Amino acid sequence: MSDFPGLSIFGWLIFAWGVALIAIALRRSDRKNRSHSPVRRIAGVLNGAVFCFIAAVLIWPGSITLRDVLFGAAVVAGLLSWYLGRRGR
């Protein structure tokens, strides 16, 4: 899919954003001893994974099957993130 070098660069920016979201989800919050539950942390990691999967579609050109698998993984991770985020404390 990434026939243009600009899309690849944009994909790397999206990937960096996803990694940053994962790092934020895994970081412990020390303000007033408020910390998210493990379920909420997993939801945050899955939220960052959505961006990483979408970025992978732009970064690595491949077959249509690979693109469909990565897009499907992004959708599944997004749905799991939403579900766990709603259920966690």
Residue pairs with C-beta under 8 A, 6 or more apart in sequence:
1 7
1 57
1 58
1 61
1 67
2 8
2 11
2 58
2 59
2 60
2 61
3 61
7 58
8 58
8 59
10 58
11 55
11 56
11 57
11 58
11 59
12 55
12 59
13 55
14 51
14 54
14 55
14 58
15 51
15 52
15 55
15 56
15 59
17 51
18 48
18 49
18 50
18 51
18 52
18 54
18 55
19 48
19 52
20 48
21 44
21 47
21 48
21 51
22 44
22 45
22 48
22 49
22 52
23 48
24 44
24 48
25 41
25 43
25 44
25 45
25 47
25 48
26 41
26 44
26 45
28 35
29 35
29 36
36 44
36 88
36 89
37 88
37 89
39 84
39 87
39 88
39 89
40 84
40 85
40 88
40 89
42 84
42 88
43 80
43 81
43 82
43 84
43 85
43 88
44 81
44 85
46 77
46 78
46 80
46 81
46 84
47 77
47 78
47 81
47 85
49 74
49 77
49 81
50 74
50 77
50 78
50 81
53 70
53 71
53 73
53 74
53 77
54 70
54 71
54 74
56 70
57 67
57 70
57 71
57 74
60 66
